[in-house]
Every structure is written in structure tokens, then in C-alpha cells.
Amino acid sequence: MKRRGFLLGGAVLAAGLAAPAFGATRERLRLGVIGTGMRGQVLLRELLRRDDVEVAALCDIEPVMLGQALAQVDKAGKPRPRTFGEDGDLFAYRRLLDAKAVDGVIIATPWEWHAPMAIDAMRAGVPVGCEVVAGVTLRDHWDVLDTQLKTGTPYMLLENVCFRRDVMAVLQMVRAGVFGELEHLQGGYQHDLRAVKLNGGDAAHVVGGGVEFGDKGWSEARWRTLHSVRRNGELYPSHGIGPCAMYTNINRGNRFTRINSFATKARGLHDYIERQAPGHPNAKLKFSLGDVVTTTLSTENGETILLQHDTSLPRPYSLGFRVQGTRGLWMDLNQGVHVEGVSKPHSWDAFQAWQDKYDHPLWRRYGERAAGAGHGGMDFFVIHAFIEALKADAPMPIDVYDAVTWSAITPLSEQSIEQGFQTLDFPDFTRGAWRERKPIFAFDDRY
């Protein structure tokens, strides 16, 4: 979907559609994919690898992407699905939302479309597996939540990092009390995306230096870069906050209470354009997004969590995890663990031995099956969790409360920065239910 999505208004179906009927365990699902760009095609590949899924429908208004998705289906030897969007209709996805034709949809479109598409799907009684982000504005998040609660339609945020092998082993360590009582955690999205934001791919292979975006860009550069032009905040929080929230039982016996954000100046994209294509008109643009955005959250139970968003400067990829308690800590950057009384004083243990000991049952069970899946196997697990929970009519392991709580960090961070780095109260999306809700993520070794 193109950047025209920024102008979209009122993109929801009228209320009052038939409520979904769930309850029976199903052996096979018919799924639709809305958005068949690069991310959508990665998730489509996972669907096509499964015998318990029929890809029944595909939707995209970009003919090239839709054609590539169909080629994937053909290569897998699966029946061709119905297609929508060839006519360029921005709302073609609504014609896909027929609960009699699909048992669920995967939404992998630009961020600004996630909330309206999910709302439309839930109102139509079609379960949703939504790529991160859940919404753009704070109002988006309340609307997604209230629609899910009103309709009862399943909704899962497809946050794959929660399923990363080391992240899940650390979850086992946290639950076993290896680190003692948790005190402080860190995570983030620290990933050089300059070539993605400017032309949509590897700039070294793009004629003209790779400095275009919007209508002249390709893939994510068609839409993602406009967020960097217009917005200043923690734009992509869930990779970092998802695991940290699971470690600290957010929305299940704990909650975020306060948030503040700081942003550096914005120089990285300008500098990149000037060096790739000196004098290019895009170098005159004023980018709003600070090159490094630092966000701090406090919790009801006394932990602090630090997030960093860093996508416009040269750097190796890192999510920067740190999990620290009264007895020790883990950091992913050095793949090290220190546990008091076990590790040598002031020394790091290599993480691999700890991972071997605390490897999560999901990875022990499905690790070979996940081999070759996207993002080191994580994409297998996140799709597997959505499908298995849907088949069993079970609660989604990353549910709507998780989705809106993690994703709302973005508009709240924008508000904090705009108000001079003010500390804000964090809304309680559970409306008090966090006190009674129990952790469910990764307790079932099936998904």
C-alpha cells in the first residue's frame, strides 16, 4: 500500500456485522495475506511450508509484489489463491474479509494501515495476525483494543523476537530465578536502515546512489521513510520491549506506569544522502526523527526498562538486550552471563552453556522444523503460535493487550519529546485487569 495511506480516513466497516463463532478445534485453516511486499512474502513462505494451512487469498495493490507472491505459491505446488487489489483499490482488502472464505488473515502492510485493517477484520469476524506496529496514534490503540473486546475476534501481534532462541532461554532462566529479582532491563531496535529508508534496498546496488523514497522509492522506502520525515519518537518498540515485557509479566501481575523519551538531533539521513548523491534535492529535507531515541519506562513492581531506537547511523545490528537482577545479568551484545556464586567474580560466562541448559522446550521440539525459516527460525515460531492457538481456540500468546501496550510506546514517546522530554503516565489498557491476569506466553510446549 502506498503513502496515500497517510490520508486515509474512516477506514472501518460499519459496526453490527455478525459476531464470530469460535469453539471447535480445527485441523486445517484457510488464511489470507493482506500485504504481499517483502515482509508479507517472508510470512507467506512460512504458511506455504505447512500442511495445515491453505493460503486462500492474497491482497496487494502493487502488481509486482502480488505477482511475486503468486510465484511463491506456484513454486510450492499449492493451489492458486483468490487475489484482490489488482485494480489499485486501497480498500480491496475488505472484499477478502469473508469469514466464510477465510479462517484468519495475516496483515503485513505499511504501519498506518494496521489498525484500520485489523478493526475491519475483527468486525467481520476474521481473526487477525498483525505485523508490528499495532497502530500509529494513541486513539488507534484504544480502537483496536475496544474492537477486539467487543467482537471477541482473536488478535495476535506477530512479534517474532519474543521467540528468538536466546531470548526464550533467558525467559526460562528468569522464571527459574537464576537472576534473582529483576531490577533493570534494556532492549531496542539498533539497525542501520539508511539503505532501506532511501530506495528500499541495498544502496550499493541501486542506480543513482539509493537516496529516493516516497513515490520514487521501492519497497519500504515507499512509505517507511515518511515516518522519519514527519515523526520523532520510538517508532519501532516491540522488538525490544516484547521480550522485556514477557520477562517482567507486563499486563499479567505488573504494568508500565511512567514513560519518558529523549531524542538526539537528526543528521544521519541527511549526511547519507549528501555522500551518496551530492546536491540531491532530498538532502534539503528536514527529517524529524532523532538519530538515537532513548525511552525509559517504569513498572508497578519497581523495574526500569530502557529502549533505544537507532536506525539512521552506521552501526552493526543489535537489539541491545540486558536483563539484570539481584543475582546476576545477561547481555546479548557480548552473549555473556554473570551469576553471583556461579561465575568467577567480575567475569562473564559464555552464554552458550547456559542456553544449552535452559533451552526452551519449543526450540527443543521444533528447532529442526524451524531451520531455514526467516530471521533465524523466529518467523516459524511466531506463525506457528498464531496458527496453533487459532486451531485450538486458545488464547493468543501475544494478545491484544500486549499489542496495544507495546505499540503505544510510539505515540507516547512522541508526546514526551514534543513536550520537552516530559515524563508521562502510561495508560492502563487492561483497565485494572492486569492485577488478576496470569502469564501464558511460552508455557505450552506446543506453541
N, C-alpha and C positions, 0 to 999 in steps of 0.2 A: 504494500500500500504506500502511496506517495505522500509527500509532505502536506498535501491537501488535507490530510487527517487533522492538522492543527486547527483547521477551520470548521471541523465537524461539530455539529450541534444537534442536540436532541436525538442522538443515535441510539435510541432504545425502542423496543417494541412496546406496544400498549400493554398495560397490565391486564391481568384477567385470563391469560392463557391457561390451558389445562395443567393442573399440577402433576408432576411426575409420579409414577408408581414404582417404587423400588421394593425389594424384599427377597426376590428369588435369586439364588446363586446361579450364575451363568457360566457356561464353559467357553463361549466364544463371543467376541464383541465386534460390532461394526463401528468403526471410528472414522471421523472426518478430520481433515487437517486444514485449518484456516491460516493461510500464510505459508507459501512454499519457497521462501527465499532460502538463504544459506543455512540458517538455523532450522527452519522448517524441514529442509531436506535431510539434515542430520537426524532429527527426530523421526522422520518418515522411514529412514533406513532401519531404525530400531523396531518400528511397527512391522515392517516387511520381513524382518527376521523371525517373527513369531507365528506359530501355527494357530494361536487362539485369537488372532486379530484379522479381520477383513478391513482393508482400507476401502471404505465405501464411497468417500467423497473428498475432493480436493478443491480448494478455492484460492485464487490469487488473481490480481488484475494485471500482473506482469506476465505476458505470454512466454517470455524466455524462461522464467522461473517455473511456471506451470508446466512447460514442455520438459524441463529437466526433471521435474518430479515424476511426470508420466514415464519418462525413460527409465527412472529408477524402478517403477512398478513393473514395467516390461522386462527389465533385466532380472528381476526377482522371480519372474514367471508367474506373477499373480494377476487376477482379473483386473481389467482397467476400471477405475472408479468413475463415478459421475464427476464432472468438472463444472465449476462456477467461476465467473469473473472475467471470462474471455472478452466480454463486451465492455470492460472497463468500469462497470458499475461498482462504486465504492461499497455499496450495501448488498452486493451479490451474495455475501455470506449468509444473509438472512434466509435465502431460499434453501440453503443447506440445512438449516436448523429445523429439522423434522424428526421428532422423537420416534416416529415410526420407521424412519430410514437409517438413523444412526443412534448408537448407544452412548455416544460421547464425542467430544471434539477436543483436538489439540489446537490451542491458539498460539501462533508464533509470528505475529505481525509486529509492526512498529509499536512502541510503548503507548502512544496516545490512543491506540485502538483497543488495548487490552480490556479496559474497564467496560466500555460500551458493548464490545463483542461478548464478554463474559456475562454481562447483565442480560443481553438479548438471549443468549443460550440458556441461562438458568430460567428465565421466564418462559422459554419454550420447552422446558423440561429436559434439556440436554446437558448431561454432566460435563464439567469443564476441567481440562488440564491446561493451565495457563502458564506460559513462559513468564519469567520475571521481566517486567515490573507489574504489580497488580493495578496501578493507576498512576496518574500524573498529579492531580490535585488532591488535597485532603478530602474534598467532597466526593471525589471518585471512590475513595476507600470506604467511606461510610455507605455509599450507594451499593458498592459490590457486597459489602457485609450484609446490609439490610435486605438486599435481594436474595442472598443465599438463605438467610434466616426465614424469610417469608415463604420462599418456594420449597426449601428443603433439598434443592438440587445439589448433588455433590460438586465440590470445587476443590482443586488441589493446585498449589503453586509448584511449578516444576523446577525447584531449586536443586540442582544436581550436586553442588558442593557438599551438601549435608551427607551425601553418600560416598564421598571420597574415602579411599581405604584408610589412610592415616587418620582422617577426621573421625571416622567411625571407631577406630581402635582407641583413640583418645576418649571418645564418648564412653566406651567400656571402662577405661581407666578412671574417668570421673565418677561413674556410677559405682565402681569398686572402692572409691575413696583413696586412690593412690596419691592424689594431690592434696588430700585433706579437704578442708572447707575452702571453696573457691573465693577469691578476692578480686582478681582483675583479669580481664580478657582483652585480646586485641584481634583485629582482622581487618580486611579491606579489599579493595579492588585496585591493585597496583600493576598496571598492564599498559604498555606503550601502544596506544591505539591511533597514533597520528596517521599511519598509512590507511587505517580503516576509516577514520573520520574524513580523510581527504582522498577521495576517489574510491574508497570502499575495498581496497585490497593492498597488496604489496606494492608500495610506490615505486620500488626499483624496477618493476616490470610494466609500469604504466607510462604510455607515451604522454609527454607534456609534464612530467615530474610528479604527478599524483597530488594535485592541490585543489581539485574540484569537489564540490558537494552540492546538495540540493538536486535540482533537475539535471545538472551536468555530471553528477556523481554516479556511482554504481553501488548496488547492494546497500549496505548500511549507511554509506555516505549520502544516500538519497534522503535520509530522514534523521539519523542519529546526530549528525554534526550540528543540526539546527538547535538541538538542546544545548550544546556548548555555546552557541551564539547567544541564546536567549536566557539561559538559566545559570544560576550559581548555587551549587549545593552538592550534597552527597547523592549523585544521580543514580548510583547502582549499588545499593547497600546489601542486597540479600546474600551474595556470595560470602561476604564477611560476617554479617550478623546472623545468618541462618544457623551455622554450627554453634556460635556463641549463645544464641537463644536456646538451642537444644541443651547445651551444657548447663545452663542456669535455669532451665524449666520456665522460661517466659510463657505467660498465659496459662501456666499449669502449676500454681503454687508460688508464682513470682510474676512481677511485671516491671516494665520500664516506667520510671517516674519522672525523670527530667532529661532534657537534651539541650546541648548547645553545639554550634558549629563555627569554625573559623576557615577562611579561605585566603590563599596567597593571591598575589597578582596573577593575571592571565597573560603569559608571554609565550608559552610553548608552541602553540599552533601558528602564531604569527611568525616566530623565528623559523619554524619548519618550512612555511610557505616561502619565505624570503630566500632561504637557502636552496630549496628545490626549484623555484621558478622566480628569480629576482624580478621585482616590479609587477608581479601578477596582481590584478585588482583585488583578489581575496585577501592579500596582505594588508589592505586598508581597513578591513572589517575589524570591529571591536568585539572580541569574544568575551562573554560574561563569565564563563566557568573558570574559577581559580584553578591553577595547575595542580595544586595539592589542597584538598579539602579535608579537614580534620574534625571529626564529630565525636563527642563524648556523651555517653548515656549512663544514668544511674538506675539502680533497680531497687525494688521494695526490700529485697533481702540483703542489700548492702554491697553488692558488687558494682564495679565500674567497668565499662566496655568502651574501648577506643576504636574507631573506624577511620581509615584513610582511603580517599578516592584520589588516584594519581594516574591519569591516562593521557596526558599531553606532553610528557617529558620523556627523554630517552632513559630506559631502565629495563632490566630483565623482569620477567613476570614473577609476581609473588602475591599471595593473599595475606601474608604477614601475620599468621596466627600466633597467638600466645595465650596459654591457659595457665594461670598461676594461682596456687592455693597455699594454705598454711604449711604443707609438707613438701611442696616442690612445684615444678612447672615443666611445660612442653613448649617448644617453639618450632615452627615448621621451617623457618628460613635456614637454620643450621641443622634441621632434623635431629634435634637434641632433646634429651630429658634429663632433669636433675631431680632426684627424690632423696630427701634427707634420710640418712641412715642406711641407704642402699647405694647411692652413688658416692664416689670419692668426694670429699669436701671441695667445694669451689670448682668442680669438674662436670663436664657433660658426659652422659652416656649416649651412644649411638641409638637412635630411635628404633632401628630395625628389630633388635631383640625384643623390645617392648611391644612393637607391633605384632611380632610373631606370637607372643604370649597372649595379647589381648585382641587379636584379630577378630573382627565381628563375625558372628555366625552367618550373616548374609553373604559376606565375602568368602567364607569357607565353603558355603553351599553353592554360590553362583559365580565365583570368580572365573572359572574356566568359560562359562557361558558368556560372561561379560567381556571376554578377551576380544579386542578389535572394535568394541563399541566406542563411541565418541567420548572425548575428554577422559581417557584412561579407564574407561569402563563405567564412569559415573552416569552416562546417559542411559545405559542399560538399566541401572538400578532405579533411576527416577521414573522412567517409563514403566518399568516392571511394577513399581509400587502403585502407580496410578491404576494400571490395568487390573492388578490382583485385588486391590481394595474395591474397585468398581465391580468386578466379577462376584466378589463375596458380599457385596452390600455392606462393607465395613467402613468405619470412619477413615477419612483420608489422613495419611500420616503427616502431611504438611497441609493443614486445613485452612479455612478461610480466615480464622483469627490470626494464624501465623502469617498468612499472606498480607493482610492489610497492616498488621503491626510492623512487620519488617519493611514493607514498601513505603509506609507513611513517613519513615525516616527522611525520605527525599523532600517532600514539601515542608516538613518541619525544619529541616536543615536550611532550606531556602529562606524560610521566615526568620530563623535565628540570624543568619548572615545579613539579611536585609535590614534587620533591626539592630545592627551594630554588635552582632555576636551575642545576643541576649540568650540567657538560659530560659527555656520554656517548659511548661508542664507537658508531659506526654499523655495523650488521651488514652483512656481505658476502653479499648474496643470491646472487651468482654463484658463491660457494664457490671463489673464485680464478680463475674463467674470464675475468674482466674483463681479465686481462693479455693474453689472446690474441684476444678478440673484437674485430671491426673495425666502425667506424661504417658504418651503412647508411641512416640517415634522410635522405631527400630527395636521394639520389644518382641515383635513377631518375626521369627526367622524365615517366614515365607515371603515377607515384603517389608 
